[in-house]
Amino acid sequence: MSELTVYTTSWCPYCHRLAMDLDRAGIEFDDIDIEQTPDAATIVEGFNNGNRTVPTVVFADGTAMTNPSVAQVTAKLGS
């Protein structure tokens, strides 16, 4: 399991962009489609005040970011 879990949907352009940017940066992550994985939407809602906002990135320390840039993810991983 990687340090990051990225909750996505198949139709989200922001999700696709973040995944491509993370791949280019060499950052490993687990990609979970909230429409295909039972209970994933509930996890996302818990971080986003009941909203199913993606991409939601959850870090190993239990913190999360919603629709972050790769720079924000990199900064968080480096801290």
C-alpha positions in Angstrom: 0.0 0.0 0.0 1.3 3.5 -0.9 1.5 6.6 1.2 -1.3 8.1 -0.8 -4.9 7.1 -1.7 -6.6 9.1 -4.4 -10.3 8.8 -4.6 -11.6 9.5 -8.1 -14.3 8.8 -10.6 -13.8 7.7 -14.2 -15.4 10.9 -15.6 -13.6 13.5 -13.6 -11.1 15.6 -15.6 -9.4 16.9 -12.4 -8.9 13.3 -11.3 -7.2 12.4 -14.6 -5.0 15.4 -14.4 -3.9 14.8 -10.9 -3.2 11.1 -11.6 -1.1 12.0 -14.7 0.8 14.6 -12.7 1.5 12.2 -9.8 2.7 9.6 -12.3 5.0 12.1 -14.0 6.4 13.1 -10.6 7.0 9.4 -9.7 4.7 9.5 -6.8 3.0 6.2 -6.1 -0.6 6.1 -5.1 -3.6 3.9 -4.8 -6.5 5.0 -7.1 -9.9 4.2 -5.8 -13.0 4.9 -8.0 -15.8 5.9 -5.6 -18.4 4.6 -8.0 -16.8 1.1 -8.2 -15.7 0.5 -4.7 -18.2 -0.1 -1.9 -17.9 2.4 1.0 -15.4 4.7 -0.8 -18.0 7.4 -1.4 -18.7 7.4 2.4 -15.0 8.0 3.1 -14.9 10.9 0.6 -18.0 12.4 2.2 -16.4 12.2 5.6 -13.5 14.4 4.5 -15.7 16.8 2.5 -18.6 17.8 4.7 -20.9 15.2 3.2 -19.9 16.0 -0.4 -18.6 13.5 -2.9 -15.9 15.8 -4.2 -13.0 14.2 -6.1 -10.2 14.0 -6.4 -9.8 13.5 -2.6 -6.2 12.6 -1.6 -5.8 10.8 1.7 -2.3 10.6 3.2 -0.8 7.9 5.4 -1.2 10.1 8.5 -4.9 10.3 8.0 -5.1 13.8 6.7 -6.7 14.7 3.3 -6.7 17.3 0.6 -9.5 17.9 -1.9 -8.6 18.7 -5.5 -4.9 19.5 -4.7 -2.2 20.3 -7.2 0.8 17.9 -7.5 2.8 20.7 -5.8 0.6 20.6 -2.8 0.8 16.8 -2.6 4.6 16.9 -3.0 4.9 19.6 -0.3 2.8 17.6 2.1 4.8 14.4 1.5 8.0 16.3 2.1 6.9 17.7 5.4 
